[in-house]
């Protein structure tokens, strides 16, 4: 699986990658746009690319999604706008957030909505992969405990 985002959506992508990895998914979440596109282009058919963009129009994220589609992967687009280049490229589009009336606050609202959506995806995956997810969640808890006093 490849998780891709840029700008303010990158924090949501990092959170998604961590949660998915903690549930036992093999996840690549490159911070560099070119590396993300290379990773997406190498996905096998049936693999998944999670592309996150508030506007759905961030070129590097949409290009990563397009390369994943060309490779035969499924693309889940998480955006605030149903009509966007990302939604047109994605095999599945999740719309969360939207345009606020106060300039600048839409990015905050969209990140919160996108984080909630990532939580819902993680919970869904947990219910579908109970045995594997529980095993890796225990491992994640052990790793986390090793970093606590």
VOBA-1610 file (N, C-alpha, C; in pm, whole numbers, padded with zeros to 5 digits, always signed):
BEGIN
Unk+00084-00117+00000Unk+00000+00000+00000Unk+00089+00124+00000Unk+00046+00223-00075Unk+00114+00352-00076Unk+00016+00458-00025Unk+00063+00543+00066Unk-00015+00656+00113Unk+00055+00781+00062Unk-00020+00868-00004Unk+00039+00987-00066Unk-00038+01113-00029Unk+00037+01219-00004Unk-00021+01350+00023Unk+00091+01453+00019Unk+00052+01578+00018Unk+00150+01687+00018Unk+00095+01802+00102Unk+00182+01892+00136Unk+00140+02011+00210Unk+00074+01977+00342Unk-00037+02045+00372Unk-00104+02025+00500Unk-00167+01886+00512Unk-00191+01817+00402Unk-00246+01682+00407Unk-00141+01578+00444Unk-00014+01616+00440Unk+00093+01521+00471Unk+00083+01470+00614Unk+00038+01553+00707Unk+00023+01508+00846Unk-00085+01401+00857Unk-00192+01416+00781Unk-00298+01315+00780Unk-00245+01185+00720Unk-00165+01197+00615Unk-00106+01078+00552Unk-00013+01005+00648Unk+00067+01079+00723Unk+00157+01016+00820Unk+00077+00942+00927Unk-00031+01002+00973Unk-00117+00937+01071Unk-00181+00811+01012Unk-00229+00820+00889Unk-00290+00705+00822Unk-00189+00592+00807Unk-00068+00625+00765Unk+00035+00522+00746Unk+00067+00453+00878Unk+00077+00529+00985Unk+00106+00471+01116Unk-00006+00377+01160Unk-00130+00421+01147Unk-00244+00339+01189Unk-00255+00212+01105Unk-00236+00224+00975Unk-00245+00107+00887Unk-00133+00008+00917Unk-00013+00060+00940Unk+00100-00026+00974Unk+00075-00097+01106Unk+00017-00026+01203Unk-00014-00085+01333Unk-00120-00194+01322Unk-00196-00194+01213Unk-00297-00297+01189Unk-00244-00410+01102Unk-00115-00406+01069Unk-00054-00516+00995Unk-00040-00496+00846Unk-00072-00377+00798Unk-00056-00349+00655Unk+00089-00312+00625Unk+00136-00354+00511Unk+00268-00311+00465Unk+00246-00179+00393Unk+00302-00072+00449Unk+00271+00063+00403Unk+00398+00137+00366Unk+00393+00204+00252Unk+00498+00297+00211Unk+00433+00434+00204Unk+00489+00531+00274Unk+00435+00666+00275Unk+00548+00766+00251Unk+00599+00769+00128Unk+00713+00857+00100Unk+00677+01005+00115Unk+00766+01079+00178Unk+00745+01223+00192Unk+00778+01296+00061Unk+00866+01238-00017Unk+00908+01298-00143Unk+00808+01262-00253Unk+00765+01359-00331Unk+00663+01338-00435Unk+00711+01242-00544Unk+00836+01252-00585Unk+00887+01164-00689Unk+00896+01020-00640Unk+00937+01002-00515Unk+00943+00868-00458Unk+00803+00810-00443Unk+00707+00893-00407Unk+00568+00846-00398Unk+00517+00798-00533Unk+00549+00873-00638Unk+00506+00832-00772Unk+00575+00703-00815Unk+00702+00689-00784Unk+00775+00566-00817Unk+00715+00447-00742Unk+00687+00466-00614Unk+00625+00359-00533Unk+00488+00321-00589Unk+00409+00421-00626Unk+00275+00395-00680Unk+00284+00322-00813Unk+00380+00358-00895Unk+00396+00294-01026Unk+00436+00147-01014Unk+00493+00110-00900Unk+00538-00027-00879Unk+00438-00113-00802Unk+00322-00057-00770Unk+00221-00136-00699Unk+00170-00249-00789Unk+00148-00366-00733Unk+00092-00473-00813Unk-00059-00453-00832Unk-00116-00512-00935Unk-00261-00503-00953Unk-00334-00551-00827Unk-00436-00477-00789Unk-00512-00512-00671Unk-00461-00449-00543Unk-00341-00391-00545Unk-00289-00320-00428Unk-00367-00190-00412Unk-00335-00116-00307Unk-00411+00006-00277Unk-00318+00125-00262Unk-00364+00236-00317Unk-00300+00366-00295Unk-00404+00455-00227Unk-00370+00509-00111Unk-00454+00606-00043Unk-00396+00743-00071Unk-00470+00824-00147Unk-00424+00958-00185Unk-00509+01061-00112Unk-00445+01152-00040Unk-00516+01248+00044Unk-00485+01390-00002Unk-00591+01465-00032Unk-00574+01604-00074Unk-00700+01682-00041Unk-00687+01787+00038Unk-00803+01871+00072Unk-00873+01918-00055Unk-00799+01977-00146Unk-00860+02032-00267Unk-00889+01925-00371Unk-00816+01815-00363Unk-00829+01712-00466Unk-00759+01753-00595Unk-00680+01859-00588Unk-00616+01911-00708Unk-00466+01929-00691Unk-00408+01876-00586Unk-00263+01886-00566Unk-00194+01796-00667Unk-00117+01857-00756Unk-00061+01786-00870Unk+00018+01661-00830Unk+00106+01672-00731Unk+00189+01557-00696Unk+00104+01441-00643Unk+00001+01471-00568Unk-00086+01366-00513Unk-00170+01303-00623Unk-00226+01385-00710Unk-00307+01332-00821Unk-00219+01251-00916Unk-00098+01298-00943Unk-00008+01222-01030Unk+00030+01088-00969Unk+00047+01084-00838Unk+00074+00957-00770Unk-00045+00863-00786Unk-00165+00915-00768Unk-00287+00834-00785Unk-00297+00782-00928Unk-00265+00866-01024Unk-00271+00823-01165Unk-00173+00710-01194Unk-00053+00721-01139Unk+00046+00615-01160Unk+00001+00484-01095Unk-00062+00493-00980Unk-00114+00373-00915Unk-00223+00308-01000Unk-00311+00390-01056Unk-00417+00336-01143Unk-00358+00269-01265Unk-00258+00331-01327Unk-00193+00272-01444Unk-00128+00139-01412Unk-00083+00123-01286Unk-00022-00003-01243Unk-00127-00110-01214Unk-00254-00071-01209Unk-00361-00165-01181Unk-00407-00167-01037Unk-00359-00071-00958Unk-00396-00064-00817Unk-00530+00006-00799Unk-00593-00022-00687Unk-00712+00051-00646Unk-00665+00183-00585Unk-00737+00290-00609Unk-00701+00419-00551Unk-00818+00470-00468Unk-00789+00492-00341Unk-00888+00554-00253Unk-00847+00700-00241Unk-00930+00789-00290Unk-00904+00932-00282Unk-00980+00990-00164Unk-00911+01058-00075Unk-00973+01127+00038Unk-00957+01276+00015Unk-01069+01344-00005Unk-01068+01484-00041Unk-01189+01555+00019Unk-01189+01686+00011Unk-01303+01763+00059Unk-01400+01798-00054Unk-01364+01765-00177Unk-01445+01804-00291Unk-01477+01685-00380Unk-01606+01661-00399Unk-01651+01546-00480Unk-01610+01562-00626Unk-01606+01682-00675Unk-01566+01709-00813Unk-01424+01764-00811Unk-01329+01678-00844Unk-01189+01719-00842Unk-01108+01623-00927Unk-00988+01663-00967Unk-00902+01570-01041Unk-00875+01441-00963Unk-00862+01449-00829Unk-00839+01329-00751Unk-00960+01236-00755Unk-01078+01292-00742Unk-01198+01207-00745Unk-01217+01144-00883Unk-01178+01215-00988Unk-01188+01158-01123Unk-01088+01045-01145Unk-00975+01050-01076Unk-00870+00950-01090Unk-00893+00828-01001Unk-00958+00848-00889Unk-00974+00743-00788Unk-01076+00637-00830Unk-01053+00515-00784Unk-01154+00410-00801Unk-01260+00422-00693Unk-01223+00480-00579Unk-01316+00503-00468Unk-01284+00642-00411Unk-01386+00723-00391Unk-01364+00857-00339Unk-01436+00873-00206Unk-01364+00920-00107Unk-01421+00954+00023Unk-01419+01106+00035Unk-01536+01165+00053Unk-01546+01310+00064Unk-01575+01344+00209Unk-01487+01422+00268Unk-01502+01465+00407Unk-01450+01606+00418Unk-01519+01690+00491Unk-01478+01829+00503Unk-01553+01912+00400Unk-01494+02021+00363Unk-01559+02108+00266Unk-01511+02250+00283Unk-01575+02337+00211Unk-01535+02476+00212Unk-01605+02549+00326Unk-01528+02615+00412Unk-01584+02696+00519Unk-01597+02839+00470Unk-01676+02916+00543Unk-01698+03054+00504Unk-01587+03147+00549Unk-01510+03107+00650Unk-01402+03191+00702Unk-01273+03150+00635Unk-01209+03243+00566Unk-01088+03212+00491Unk-00982+03151+00581Unk-00923+03042+00534Unk-00813+02979+00604Unk-00856+02869+00699Unk-00978+02872+00748Unk-01021+02770+00843Unk-01063+02640+00775Unk-01085+02644+00644Unk-01126+02520+00576Unk-01016+02415+00583Unk-00889+02458+00586Unk-00781+02360+00595Unk-00780+02292+00730Unk-00811+02365+00836Unk-00820+02304+00968Unk-00937+02208+00975Unk-01053+02251+00928Unk-01172+02167+00931Unk-01153+02042+00845Unk-01089+02057+00731Unk-01070+01941+00643Unk-00974+01841+00706Unk-00868+01889+00771Unk-00776+01796+00837Unk-00845+01718+00946Unk-00929+01784+01024Unk-01003+01714+01129Unk-01096+01611+01067Unk-01168+01650+00961Unk-01258+01557+00893Unk-01180+01441+00831Unk-01065+01470+00775Unk-00984+01364+00713Unk-00927+01269+00819Unk-00887+01322+00934Unk-00839+01237+01043Unk-00950+01146+01096Unk-01071+01200+01105Unk-01185+01118+01147Unk-01212+01008+01045Unk-01199+01040+00918Unk-01218+00940+00813Unk-01111+00831+00821Unk-00987+00870+00847Unk-00879+00772+00865Unk-00910+00682+00984Unk-00961+00740+01092Unk-01001+00659+01209Unk-01109+00559+01170Unk-01207+00603+01093Unk-01314+00512+01050Unk-01260+00401+00961Unk-01167+00434+00871Unk-01104+00332+00787Unk-01028+00231+00873Unk-00955+00280+00972Unk-00879+00190+01059Unk-00971+00099+01137Unk-01081+00152+01188Unk-01176+00070+01262Unk-01241-00035+01172Unk-01271+00003+01049Unk-01328-00092+00954Unk-01229-00203+00924Unk-01104-00165+00900Unk-01001-00265+00873Unk-00980-00356+00993Unk-00984-00300+01113Unk-00971-00379+01234Unk-01082-00484+01241Unk-01203-00447+01207Unk-01314-00542+01213Unk-01305-00648+01104Unk-01240-00614+00992Unk-01228-00710+00882Unk-01107-00803+00897Unk-01006-00758+00968Unk-00882-00835+00983Unk-00850-00858+01130Unk-00948-00903+01206Unk-00937-00909+01351Unk-00812-00981+01399Unk-00785-01101+01353Unk-00672-01179+01404Unk-00539-01112+01373Unk-00518-01077+01248Unk-00393-01011+01209Unk-00378-00877+01278Unk-00486-00800+01280Unk-00481-00667+01339Unk-00454-00674+01489Unk-00518-00767+01558Unk-00495-00777+01702Unk-00349-00814+01732Unk-00293-00904+01653Unk-00152-00943+01673Unk-00060-00823+01654Unk-00080-00749+01548Unk+00009-00635+01522Unk-00020-00518+01616Unk-00143-00505+01665Unk-00172-00402+01764Unk-00099-00432+01895Unk-00089-00559+01931Unk-00013-00597+02050Unk+00135-00563+02031Unk+00186-00591+01912Unk+00324-00557+01881Unk+00344-00406+01888Unk+00250-00331+01833Unk+00256-00185+01838Unk+00255-00135+01982Unk+00173-00196+02066Unk+00168-00158+02207Unk+00300-00187+02276Unk+00363-00301+02240Unk+00493-00334+02299Unk+00599-00232+02259Unk+00599-00197+02130Unk+00697-00099+02081Unk+00675+00036+02151Unk+00549+00076+02163Unk+00518+00203+02229Unk+00560+00198+02375Unk+00533+00086+02443Unk+00570+00073+02585Unk+00721+00082+02604Unk+00796+00032+02508Unk+00942+00039+02517Unk+00994+00183+02513Unk+00910+00277+02470Unk+00951+00416+02461Unk+00890+00501+02571Unk+00838+00435+02673Unk+00778+00507+02786Unk+00855+00475+02915Unk+00852+00568+03007Unk+00913+00545+03138Unk+00807+00506+03238
//
